[in-house]
Amino acid sequence: MRVVVVGAGVAGAIAALRAAERGMEVTMVHHAAGASHRSLGVVDVLGYLEEEVESPAEGVEWICRHRKEHPYALTGADTVAEALEFFRRKAEEAEMRFEGSLDENIHVATQFGTVKPTCLAPERVYTGRVELWDGAMVGISGRVQRDYSPAFIAASLAELVPRLVKVRPAEVVHGEGELTLKPLSQSGDGEAALPLLGDGRAVIEALVRLAESAGVRVVRDRITGGSFRGNLLEELRGVRSTYRADAFVLATGDWIGGGIHGRQELLGLDVAGRLELRKIPLPESGHPYALRGVAVDGNLRPSRRGRRIENLRVAGALLAGYDYCTEKSGWGVAIATGYLAGGVE
Ligand SMILES: Cc1cc2nc3c(=O)[nH]c(=O)nc-3n(C[C@H](O)[C@H](O)[C@H](O)COP(=O)(O)OP(=O)(O)OC[C@H]3O[C@@H](n4cnc5c(N)ncnc54)[C@H](O)[C@@H]3O)c2cc1C
């Protein structure tokens, strides 16, 4: 069976890897870096509902019961757990170790001098998690870069951490400490690190290389449209070529990845959610724009002009019904839905 996956973010990479593992003949088409490349490269599964979430597993269960439109309610909690283990296994095959558990969020310091909850993190980021700062002197070190100021981060964390995290107050200093953190890209084996925006790129590139070595044909092209016959997608048209397959996965991301522009989705799929102007573009409580995306059925199949497209599945940030900015669920949803979409029969 031939499968075409559009998108090489985390959703597309996981969909392609899963389809290849199931013996499909897979082509992956992508054209530029999306949100995954620009991210911190830690796996947020669920950081916040009304309040901060301690156990992502319990939070996902809650969503499955109460938020029917959320992608986790479509995949189900078991698939989220299975998909995370699949991601962890594939990352390991690509020689990257991710630590953490679906049962418990950890907290990591960021380049903005803030702390965020997340679920899985690269080994060295996990080694620097805030849960280990209990009463210690924590040093923020490393070379100053355009996007990295250890002095600023230390000053900000020294104020924030005692209020935010349930550890005995740590003393955060600029320089070396009992536990010293550097940017992931400047750290070596066994050292503790904090992630910077853009660290996601290395993870995605490694997964795409792994997919290639598993037989996935990876093509650089920009899809501009598709041809439908009845309730089937027949082919996708790119700038360079056309792509025919028995099944398709669309993992083109949101407005950052390029999958959705205002009211329009690339293939004219039905888009759900309101488009409203707000004075503050990204209020803390979330923006209706973030919930916009392609609405799908329980098998992640979208509709076009009200008719379900049987051989197309949608994964990742292109999906409607969730707001990864406020709930911190970006890679989690992309991994769970990419895994489900890649499990084509
Ligand atoms: C600044 C920032 C930091 C973040 N940090 C984190 C984090 O640390 N942890 C976390 O869990 N979440 C994070 N998120 C959220 C997370 O990055 C996204 O939810 C997730 O990466 C979406 O993945 P995706 O594969 O669905 O889309 P994307 O990663 O956006 O991938 C879309 C893909 O589709 C391709 N594409 C689009 N249109 C076309 C076309 N016409 N033809 C061919 N290819 C096309 C693009 O080339 C790209 O490969 C962050 C988001 C942002 C904006």
The ligand as an ORCA input file, in Angstrom:
! r2SCAN-3c Opt
* xyz 0 1
  C       7.937     28.961     19.413
  C       7.279     27.645     19.733
  C       7.866     26.787     20.654
  C       7.250     25.583     20.960
  N       7.833     24.737     21.846
  C       7.280     23.545     22.108
  C       7.916     22.596     22.947
  O       9.024     22.789     23.416
  N       7.292     21.419     23.218
  C       6.075     21.118     22.669
  O       5.543     20.046     22.962
  N       5.447     21.976     21.829
  C       6.038     23.165     21.526
  N       5.413     24.020     20.652
  C       4.237     23.559     19.899
  C       4.693     22.541     18.846
  O       5.909     22.954     18.293
  C       3.677     22.304     17.719
  O       2.410     22.050     18.265
  C       4.110     21.089     16.884
  O       5.462     21.213     16.537
  C       3.296     20.962     15.615
  O       3.869     19.939     14.831
  P       3.288     19.572     13.397
  O       4.110     18.458     12.882
  O       1.826     19.417     13.470
  O       3.522     20.899     12.503
  P       4.859     21.617     12.025
  O       6.001     21.279     12.870
  O       4.507     23.056     11.853
  O       5.166     20.963     10.603
  C       4.458     21.297      9.445
  C       5.149     20.644      8.270
  O       4.298     20.749      7.132
  C       5.044     21.167      6.017
  N       4.152     21.868      5.091
  C       3.236     22.827      5.364
  N       2.604     23.203      4.225
  C       3.138     22.446      3.233
  C       2.921     22.370      1.839
  N       2.029     23.147      1.233
  N       3.665     21.489      1.110
  C       4.586     20.690      1.696
  N       4.823     20.719      3.035
  C       4.122     21.592      3.786
  C       6.127     22.060      6.583
  O       7.199     22.101      5.663
  C       6.474     21.280      7.864
  O       7.389     20.260      7.557
  C       6.024     25.243     20.326
  C       5.452     26.101     19.385
  C       6.065     27.286     19.089
  C       5.435     28.185     18.071
*
